[in-house]
Amino acid sequence: MIEKLKEILSENQIITGDMIGADFCHDEYPGGNFVPAAVVEAGSTEDVAAVLKLCNEEGIPVTVRGAGTGQVGGSVPVKGGIVLSVKGMNQVLGYADGVLKVQPGVLLQDVKAAAEANGMYYPPDPGELTATIGGNVATNAGGPCAVKYGKTADYVVDAVVVLADGTVTSLAGNESVVGSEGTLGVITEVSLKLVDKIGADAILLFPFMDIESAMVGAKAIMAAGYEPAVVELMDTDIVEFAGKVTGNPVFPVEMDGERVGATLMVTIEGTDDDDVMEKMEAIAGLAEEGEIEPLDILVGDTITMKREFWAAHGAFHTAMESGAKGAREINIDVPVDAMAEMIEFAKAAGEENGLMVLLHAHVGSGGMHIHVASNELNKEALAPVFDVFAAAVYAKCAELGGNIVGEYGIGYGKVQYMSEEAKAAQAALKATYDPKGILNPGKLG
């Protein structure tokens, strides 16, 4: 197989044996290491097509990989075979008429910078700016601003897609490839819709006594007609934990001697500062009228304050890794009306299993990040306890009409929790797009 690869690629594009770096064998999911037979560093659509054609003929598994920042093992070669790296395909190909064309290896931060350079804005913001846009498309990544702007799929207007047999085609008629985690095809170019830059924005913080009143407040704010770009629910347990780890507490933990239950972080956008101020005053009026009952309203309307808020929010994930002996995360989507019940369930399940449960959620899009942490159990000892907790949470998510895919996808970390209906739907797509099953096997059922 390696010799055949050398016939269609340059030798320096093929990595084998001890030269395969450990990073190609895992992503950010705390599972095992899976060593491929070879890593192929693609440089073009033609490279990808040639490799897939050969591997399809030979029945060799192919796992597509970008930056490897995934959280569920989606780009890990659990069945061996070839890792097809597209990270080197990292060129911005052009911009015209509100559409940015890029290769899949372009980092999200560079997509945003290219949009900015053209006087436009690319809204999806899943959080990991060093992820590749190809990975974002493969998982249909969302993020906090999905409440207003939607997810990655809402911005993909076209793509060059290479199918399992090496056929090069377009996105038209192959829309299922988006969000398929590399199991149905490989995207080698993507055209992204950009939107006009916002004129001004500001952040409002609403601390509440408990989760329930925070959720009532969130729904009232979203229903008021001012199109908040972000409505982020932050459990005070995660706020306090991260603040202690970083040494820079930003969000409120107590107010007037009372412990805050949860805080909403709401981003308001407008054409200019006056427009934003008018919207903020109207939303503040909801409190005056008793429609929402925050303990206070805090305003972040300077560049420095907004950066501090987002930096503190961004520290939630890293604080788990550095501040606890063992930590894991569950990412799911839950209907807004079921969020409070899901949070209550997760907290209780964590207590039953001796785990701290700390979370934040993108209200509106339904995305929830449920972190579990332990100061007694290390990574290895935590694993079986976490598995029991995770099974309960995923079952509850399904019961509430949610989706375990979330923002991170399924990868191999969630396969065992997929419903039979979801597995059957994926099997039908695989039969059409990849009948030999060479693309990212071991994922999505």
N, C-alpha and C positions, 0 to 999 in steps of 0.2 A: 504493500500500500504506500509506504513512504517513497519508494522508488517511482511509483506512478505519479505521486504528488510532485516530485522533482521534475517530471517531464512537462508539467503544465505551469509550474511556478518557478521563481528564482529560488536558489538554494537558501539564500538568506531570509526568505519568508517562512521557512519551516524550522520549527524548534522541536527537538526530540531528546529523549533520555534525560541525563542529569542537567541539561541546559534548560529544561522546563522549570520556570520559577514557581515557587509555592503559591504565588498569588493567582496563578491560573487554575489552582486546584480547589479553591473555595471562594466565597464572597463574604459578606458581613454576617451571614447566618452562622450561629455557633454549632454547626454540625461537623461532619468529618471532612477529610481531605480526599479528593478523588482525582487521581492522576490520569490525564489523557495519554493516548499513544503518541500524539503530536499536537502542536499548536501551529496553526497557520495564520500568519498576519496578512490579511487581505489588504490590497491597495486600490482595488477598483471593483466595479460591478462585474467586470469580466472575470476577475479572480474568483469572486464569490460563486458565479455561475459555473465556472469550470470545476471548482471544488465540490459543489453540490451535485453536479452531474456525475462526477466520478464516485462520490460516496454513495449516491443513490444506486448506481450500478453495482457497487460492491457490498451494499447493505451495511455501511459503516455509520455509526451514530455521529451526529454533528451538533455541537452546542455552541451557539453564537454568544459572544461576550463583548461587552463594551468596557466600562471602567471597573466593573466588579463591585459596585457599591450597593448591590441588592441586599435585602434583608431576609429573604426566604429561600436562598439557594437556587434561584432561577437560572443563573449562568454557570452552574457547576456541572461538570461532565460526570454525572452519577453512573452512566453506563459506559464510561470510557470513550474510545473513539477519538474524534478530532474536536479540538476547541478552535472555532473560527473567530479570531479576534478582528473586530472592525474599528478598534480604537484609533488605528492609524489613518483611517478614512475620516479626517477631521477638518475638511475644508468648507468654508462658507462659499457657496457656489454663485450666489448673486441675489439681488433684491430688485423687485419690480412690482408696481401696482399693489402694494400692501402685502406681498407674499415674499417670504425669505426662503431660499432653497439652500439646504445644507446636506452634508454627508452625515451618516449616523454617529460617527465618532466625535462630532463637535460637542463640547461640554455645554451643559445648560447655561452656565455663567457666560459663555461666549455667544450663545444664541441671544441671550438678553442684551449683551453688549452690542451685538450686530444690529439688533432692533433699535437700540438707543442711538446708534450711529446714523441710522436712517430716519431719525425723528419719530420712531414708532415704539410700540410696547408689546412685549410678549408676556402675557399674564401668568400662565401656569407656573407654580412655584412650589414643587414638592418638598423643598427643604435642602436637598443635597445638590448644591450648585456644581459639584465636580462629577455628577452623573452625566452620562452621555445622553444626547437627545434620542438616540436609537433605543436606549433602555427605557426612557420615559414613554416613548411610543409603544414599546413592547409591553409595558405594564399599564398603559393608559393612566399615567401618574396624575394625581390631583394636587392637593395641598390646601392651605388655609383659605386662599382666595377663590376656591371652587364655588363657594356660595354665590358669587356674582359672575364669575368668568367661566366656570365649567372646568373640565379636565382636558388633558392633552389631546384626546381624540377630537375635541371640538375645534382644534386649530390645524389639524392635518387635512389639507385640501388635495394633496396628491402625493404619490410616492413611487419610486422605482422598487419593485418587489421581485425577488428571485425565489421561485418556487423550489420544492424539494428536488425536482428532476433537472434543475438548472435553467428552466424556462424563465426568461426575463419579461416581466409584464408591468402593468401599472396598478394603482390602487383601485381603480374603477372595477367593480365586481368582486374585489378581493378585500373589502373593508374589514372582514373578520380577522385579517392579519394583525390589525391594530389591537393591542391588548392581549394577544395570544401568546406572549412570552417566548417568542421564537419557535413555537411548535408548528406553525403553519407556513412560514416563509421568512425570508431575510430581507429587511428593508435596507437598501444601499444609497438611496437619496430620499429626502423628505421635504415637501414644500409646506411651509407653515404660514397660516394667516396671522398677520399682526394687526393690532388695533391702535387707535390714536392714543398718544400719551395723555395721561391725566394732567389736569392743570394744577391741582393742589390736593393735599390729603392731610388728615390728622387722625390720631388714635384716642379713643375714649376707653378708660378702664372703669368697669362697674363691679365693685365688690359686693357680694351677696352673702346672706347668712347661711344659705344652704344650696345644695345642687338644684332642688326643685324650684326655688324662687329664681335662680339664675336661668334655668331653662324657660320659665315663664317670661322672664325679661328678654331672653334671646328671641323667642318667637314673636313677642310684641315689637321688638326693634326691626325684625325682618319684615313684619307685616305693615310697618308704618310707611313704606313706599320710598325710602331714601337710598335703597340699593347699597347697603354696606358691602365693602369688598371683602371684609373679614369679620366673622363672628366666632371668636375662639373661646371655648370654655376651658378654664384652667383650674383644676382641682387644687385646693390649697395645700394638700399633702405634697404634690409635686413642686409647687411653688416654693414651699419651705425647704424641701430636700435639696433642690437645685441651688437655692440661695445660699444654703450652708456650705455646699460643696464649692461653689465659685467664690464665696466670700463677698458676693455683691448682690444682696437681696434687692430686687426692684419692685416686684409685685407685692401688694399688701397681704400680710398674714393675720394681723390683728388690727382692729379699729375700735377706739374708745374702750379698750379692755376686752373686747369680744373677739373670738376667733372667727375669721372669715371662712365661709364654707367653700366658696368658689368665686372666681373672678371672670367676667367677660372682657375680652379685648376686642374692641370694635373699630375697624378702620372705615372712615368716611372719606369719600372722594368727591371732588367737584371741579367745576371749570376754573375757579380761582379761590383765593382765600376767603373772600366774602361769601361765596356760595357754600364753601365748607362750613364756615361759621354759622350760617343760617340753618344748615342741616343739623349741626351739633346742638344748636339751641332748641330746635324742634324735638330732637330726640331727648334732650334733657327735660323738655316739657312733659314727656311721658311719665317721668318720675314725679313731677309736680302734680300731675293729674291722677297719680296713684295707679297707673297702668303697669308700672314696674316699680320694684321696691329695693333699689340698691342702697347700701350703707353710705355711699358717697359716689361722686363722679370725679374722676381724675383725668386731666387733659394732657395729651402729648402732642404739641403742635410745633415743636422745633425739630430740626434735623437730629440734634443730639439726643433728645428724649426718645424720638422714634427709633433711633439706632439702639438705644439702651433697652427699650422694650423688646425689640426683635432679637437682640443678643441674649437677653434673659430667656426668651421663649426658645431660642435655638439651643440653649444650654441644657434643656430638659433631657435630651437624649444622651449627650456626653456625660452629664452628671450621673446618670445611672451606671455608666460603665466604670467611672472612676470613684464613685462615692459609696458603692456597695460591694460586698464580697462576691455576691452573685446577682446577676440581673438578666432579665429577658423581656421581650416585648411582644404584644399581640396587636395587630392592626386589622380592623374590621370596618365595615360600613353598617350603620344602623339607622332606621328611620328616626327623624327628629323626635317624633312623639314618643319613641321608645328609649331614648337616650338615658333619661333619668333612671328608668327601670334597669337598663343594662349596667349602669354605673353602680347602682345599689347591689345588684347581683354580683358583679365583679369584686366589689369590696368585701362582701360576705364570703365569697368563695376563697378569696385571698386569706381572710382571717381563719377560715376552717383549715387551710393548708399552711398556716404559719408564715404567710408572706405579706410583705407590704405591697399595697396596690396603689399606684400613683398614675394619674392620667390627664390627658387633655384631648379635646375633640374639636373638629371643624363643624360647628353647628351649621346646618343648611345643606351641606353636601353629605353629612352623616358620618364622616370619617372619624374613627376613634383610635387613639394610641393608648393602649393599656400596658403600662410598665409594671413588672413585678420585681421586687428586690428583696434580698436577704442579707443580713449582716452575720449570719451563722453559717449559711451554706455557700460553698464555692460553686464554680460553674458546673463541675461534674456532679456534685451532690444535689444541686438545684434541679438538674435535668429531669429526673423522674417525678419530682414534686410539681414542677412546671407542667409536665405532660398531663397530669391529672387536672390541674387548674385549666389548662388550655382546652382540653376536651369539654369541660363544663361550660366554658365561655363560648366556644364555637357552637355548641348545641343550643345555648341560650340565644345566641345571635340568630341562628336559623329559626328558632321558635318565634322571635320577635319580627321576623320578616326581613332580616338583614342579609348581608353578603360577606362571606369570609375573605373574599378577594381583597377588599380594601384598596389601599394605594400601592401596596408592595407586591401584589399578585399572589399566586399559589406556590410557585417554585416546587421544590420537593418537601419543603417544611410543612406545608398544609395539605398535601395530597390526601392523607389519611382522613381528613375532616370533610372532604368534598361530598356533596350529596350524590346519590345515584343518578339523579336527573342531570346534574352538571357533568358528571362523568360521561353519560350517554350523549349529551350534546357535543362534548369535546371529541368523543369517538367518531361521531358522524362527520365532524369537520375534518378530522385526521384522515378518514377514509377518502375524502374528496381531495384534500390538499397534499397529503403525505401518506399514501397507502402503504409504503414500506416502513413507515414509522422511524425514519432516521433523524428527524429534527427534534432536538432537545427531549429525548426520551426520558421517562421517569418524572415528568412534570405534567401538571394539569390532568392527572388520572391516567 
